[in-house]
């Protein structure tokens, strides 16, 4: 399957990253609506990574699970971590100015969402959007 890693260290990395997400989702024949959901969630997550952790890396993958094909994005940073995951997943909670979606908004846009974070050790967010996802 197709796999790529992108370093995200400054604002100028966001547009090429979004384009790469679009390429991966187009490659598997994902609908424009689902592409838009994935790209919007990815934009929020990558901006969070830049803002709170001064960047990190994203692994982009095309994956298959039985008859399903999708795009998996793994955002990994070495930032300060999230001290309260349940608070961070509440609608309307923010420690800064972002697109305003926050983590719960990004979660709603994708089919699968996994958040792991340790204070002082960084954060990893993995999202999957299936070709025929909602």
Secondary structure as GFF3:
##gff-version 3
##sequence-region A 1 134
A	DSSP	beta_strand	3	8	.	.	.	ID=ss1
A	DSSP	alpha_helix	13	27	.	.	.	ID=ss2
A	DSSP	alpha_helix	32	53	.	.	.	ID=ss3
A	DSSP	beta_strand	56	65	.	.	.	ID=ss4
A	DSSP	beta_strand	68	77	.	.	.	ID=ss5
A	DSSP	alpha_helix	85	88	.	.	.	ID=ss6
A	DSSP	alpha_helix	102	109	.	.	.	ID=ss7
A	DSSP	beta_strand	112	118	.	.	.	ID=ss8
A	DSSP	beta_strand	122	130	.	.	.	ID=ss9
###
